[in-house]
Amino acid sequence: MFKNSSKILFTFTLMAGTMISISSTSWLGSWMGLEINLLSFIPLMNNTKNLMSSESSLKYFLVQALASAVLLFSVIMSSLKYNMMEMLTSVKLMELLMVSSLLMKSGAAPFHFWFPGVMEGLSWINSLILMTWQKIAPLMLISYLFIKTLFIFPIILSALVGSMGGLNQTSLRKLMAFSSINHIGWMLAAMMSEENLWLLYFVMYTFLSSTLVLMFNNYKLFHFNQLFTMFTPSKSFKFSIFMNMLSLGGLPPFLGFFPKWMVIQLLTNNNQILLMFIMTMFTLITLFFYLRMTFAAFMLNYNEPSWVISLNTNNLNSFIYYISSFFSISGLVLVSMVYLML
């Protein structure tokens, strides 16, 4: 990624834009930070070796520019509300516009239409940035604006789209995109319960996504059939890949279940039983297609070609992946033990 000094410069301004946005004391400053962040990410997306990166960067720019324009419009209208007619400057309407623009920037449903398409044309490292770092500023600004009655619809729709959208996917990047949409629904639900819980969820999601994405990038994996055949010589590596997928889906013995557990507990304590039930049901659908892949790969009678190329899984990157996989797979036990000791 850092082939020249411009990449380092744009990465620095990308991070600076996010910091400006979340630390600003005015909405205008936050908008400026989002714009710096956007204009820094566009050059990082372009890759001469990937013909789809130009299409993805154009899609991303158009959608983000639209969201920024709506955000700026709603901020200006809110600041003028004392000088305009009441009908035109309803506070609820302006808040709805601001929240909608931020949901579009973060890729949450019902404004998710651009997210899987953009992800499909990016490299794995850029996809990881889009799934994690690019969501920090919009989600932080959403937490400042949070209105319970306004967020029920995006929460349920994000969980629905994230689970149903991944059912018929064979592309790993699109599956990670729909998984991200599903997790955004859980983060928004965490905002309903407690202000800081979504940050814990986001950190856990970033760790689990990074573990998978860095391994996909290391072995240049983009489709499911590659997962089934490439790691036949190394059964332990194949096992850790699919266990990490189940952890990202939130299966109880793994670390990925811990943030969902916290959200379920707090929603229950706040008497949001119906919302908790709906989100849990949709998450079971995501677990269904993760388990479907895992069963296909682990069946004893699964066809294995005799010409499989042996891969070097003893290098430094693989060692780092094994370490992170250990925490991903056994993290819930470790967290529980630490909690009991405290």
Order of alpha helices (4+ residues) and beta strands (2+ residues): alpha-alpha-alpha-alpha-alpha-alpha-alpha-alpha-alpha-alpha-alpha-alpha-alpha-alpha-alpha
